[in-house]
Amino acid sequence: MNVALTGASGFIGRHLTPKLSAEGYDIRALGRRRVGEASFVPWDASREPPADALEGCGAVIHLAGETVAQRWTAKSKQRMRQSRIGGARHLVSALAKLAQKPAVILSASAVGFYGSQADTILTESASRGEGFLAELVEEWEAATRAAEAFGVRVVHLRFGIVLGRDGGAFPKMALPFRFGAGGKLGSGKQWTPWIHVEDATNLVVFALRNPGVRGAMNVTAPNPVTNSEFTRTLAHVLRRPALFTVPEFVLKLALGEMSEAVISSVRAIPAVAQSGGFQFQYAALEPALKDIA
């Protein structure tokens, strides 16, 4: 099967591309720069992808988008909206014009949809939370959901914090610990929805192959932990102390409005994956961090 993949040069895309190739899929990468040996078509989110980039593809995996891990200014928020919502709209518009539509589109989303909901266990049926990120994700998913109108199965991949040694959040998380300056963020009581990158990419393949998976799917490990527990475990794995606490007001001064994403409490559970029989390689945090570190 031919698979169109956006965001192939990103952290998750770099891990997913060889996995799909090993499974026998032919990858057609759409993006700003070529990655590996995959067929490549230049595209950015400000326009529709060319029709020939999508023709003959049985599936589309849409991972491209402006990162939310930056200071949220009026300009950066607009870039996020244009990249994520606008990019999804352009992609779906191009799919609508194809004579032969793909069977499925798997589109990156985020557990930021849930906002901050304290200790509430959040399955895929949970309601949307409050805040900029929750609103962004809702519109982003709605833009992709439009493909259902012409018979395409749509899956929203609600990623938690994806952990791997060569990208994503882990190198930034580990850096202060390596210098002996690690510690919890705020109260430390907030829940952290994490997942090892191997499980994350395996879940994408799982959703691709299973026609019963549609709508939202939490791409998170089955055992979320509080920030305090994450901090203790990371310090133990790195054999470094965790003596400090970063107060919320310091986070707000340093990160501005984006600090709401850092200190939000999201106790997300991968109910869809679990009900479908998906087997996690790294269901617990410590083995995942040991593999990475």
Phi, psi and omega in degrees: 000138172278134179235122173276129185232119172263154181073026182295336182273354179282176184303307181291319180301322180295328178277328184284323186303308179295330179294315178295318179298318179295333179276000176097007178276144174265121187264133172243102185276129176249127181175197184268338180214152182291144178232119175059217185261002182295148172302138189233136175231120179297134177197142169228163192289355182280357181211169176289143173292151178298144184302321183291345176286337185250341182297134179082003179271131178276344181208153175234131174243115188251102182249351186289146176166149177299133181295146174268353181276068178203166178295131184274100173253174177302320181289317181291324176298319179295321177297318179298315181295314181296319183290313188274306180286311179298319180298318179295319179297316179297319181295314181294323178298320178293321179296323182298334183273352182284141176291320178246109184279152171293158180285331188209147168235124175256118186241132177301139175217199184205151175291354172302344175306326186277352185063212179248117186231037173053236185264005182296131176284126189247103170270180184295343180273358181294154182283163178292144177270198182250160175110168184302313185294319179298319179292320178299313182296320179300314180292323180298312179294322179298322180297321179285323182301338180302337180293340178297335182297335178244031166087012180269134173288130183243130176237127176263111182275094182277089183288138165272206178281112183271124186254128175200159187283340189250021178166187181071208188278334191301311181303322179289322178296319187284334188305309180296329178294321181296336179261011177077018184242023181282159178179175182284161180255125180061224181289337184079357183276348183289142182278140183245112180273101187249165172198141175289143184299330178294316177293323180299313181288326175296326178292326176298314178296321177302313180293324178298319187274343187252104183295344178283348179273118177209157185078208184286143173220117178290122177261077183218159174288157183286354183233078175296157181230161173286163178298325178298316180292320177301315181299312180298318183292317179297317178298319179296315182295321181275354182056049179228157178285161173226078191262346192254161170232131176265109182297154182300322183293329177291318177299319180293322177295319184283321189249348183068217183297334181297342178299337178298328178286327183288322185256007177290152181251111184232098181268067185277138181239135182278066186297321181296313180297316182293319180292336178273000177087015180294136180254118180280135173285327184230083181276338181247151188291314187300312177299325178296313180292325177296320178297321184284316188277000000 
